[in-house]
Amino acid sequence: MLWISNADWVALQLTLKLASISTGLLLLLCLPLAWWLARSDSRARVVVEALVAMPLVLPPTVIGFYLLIFLGPEGWLGGLLEQLGIGHLAFTFTGMVIGSMIYSLPFAVQPMQNAFQAMGERPLEVAATLRASPLDRFFTVVIPLARNGFLTAAVLAFAHTLGEFGVLLMIGGSIAGETEVASIAIYNHVEAMDYAAAHGLSLFLLLMAFSLLLAVYFLNRRFKVVGVA
Amino acid sequence: MAALALTSLASALLFACAAIADTTRIAAASSLRHAMEDLVASFQEQHPEHQLAVSYGSSGSLRAQIAHGAPFAAFFAADMERPEALVDSGHAASGVRHYASGQLVLWTRSRAEPPELEELTESAFRRIAIAHPEHAPYGARALEALQAEGIHEAVADRLVTGNSVARALQQAQSGAAQAALIPLSLATHPSVDEQGVYTPIDPDLHAPLRHGYIITRHGSGDEAMARFAAFMDSDGARTILEEHGFRPPE
């Protein structure tokens, strides 16, 4: 008895929308960060590395709790936005995007950082001696060499956001059509004793997660998330 | 941090228009789930122009969400205290309205005959599920009943808490717990009724289970919410609540 109702399609679409937007923004944000982490000799680097890896070890409830405090109507950012007339971000889709980005940060940064480190200095030096400008070097040398790192980062961040639950429940609540993503919809189905619907959505997510991970391992057989190994 | 603020601002602007504006959202305690589904269905038959969506949880967690600015137009709780707290903290647009009273029952699927409360001390009941006493009123009342019956000490280390009454019932349905103390409104649901048996708990053993609701500040001026509030006072709504095991307000 596996079928997916209209409301569940909405939840799935919301999950995909959340994962796509979070992943897109993360890749943009993490590119310079990963580059700096891979290249910098600064003492601050270890501190930043530790901070980036934090979401791997923090309970999602901790992240969700602080975000709720920070983004809610009484919070520092939420309060500021309230005064600007934009409205606070607790229990909004935007709040969930911010939560997802923090939650999946290590999954986006680390594969890119690994790719940049594995590349080494030499290809860039060679390109420089051939008079390639920094921008030119980035597009013709770095991007092609680190392509698998980018793809791995994208697929992992995306897949990790699909499986997000604790952060989202705390920052998003479960508002149908706005913050009720698939993982929360499953939780609500189980609460409502609607096991058939929970099965339908769960199976869908299971297959999706497996195909994404298959893609990761296929892309990058030497993949490992470093940081807390 | 600056990057985070920038990103959030950018995405706030992007999605400010994406919210679904014409749906009125209601927060309701888990004990109300099946009754609320029927209430909303009956209301929408009369008012097809209004869209209502309900989110369920424990009274405590829903109260916290509303205090943090969740966009609910009304809060149907399983007690009077939590809606009153929201009135005190300035999150309500109405006073607390007493809409029903609940009944606690002892539910089990491991017996053919409904068990008495004092039988919970028997070793066959290895795990007894209740809702979390701190944020689910039925959980708090369940503890009071066990204490009044004088068996709390004997069963204290066998109690498992679910985060809502729905969760506590599931633990007993799945066999992870041998019994659960839950609202009558969940025990009478057809899918649950055929699985197990239940005994009503003497209401004198605990403080009354009075259910109150408020219209929140978010819901003030919401036409659909005003209509739904009027509907809650109708005989039709009373009948639905009684069918689901609630008593009308005294």
Interface residues (C-beta under 8 A of the other chain):
Chain A: I21 L25 L29 L68 L71 G72 P73 E74 L77 G78 L81 I86 G87 H88 L89 A90 F91 T92 F93 T94 G95 V97 I98 M101 G173 S174 I175 A176 G177 E178 E180 N188 V190 E191 A192 M193
Chain B: A3 L4 A5 T7 S8 L9 S11 A12 L13 L14 F15 A16 A18 A19 I20 T23 R25 S30 R33 A53 S55 Y56 G57 Q65 H68 G69 A70 P71 S164 A166 R167 L169 Q170 Q173 H189 S191 V192
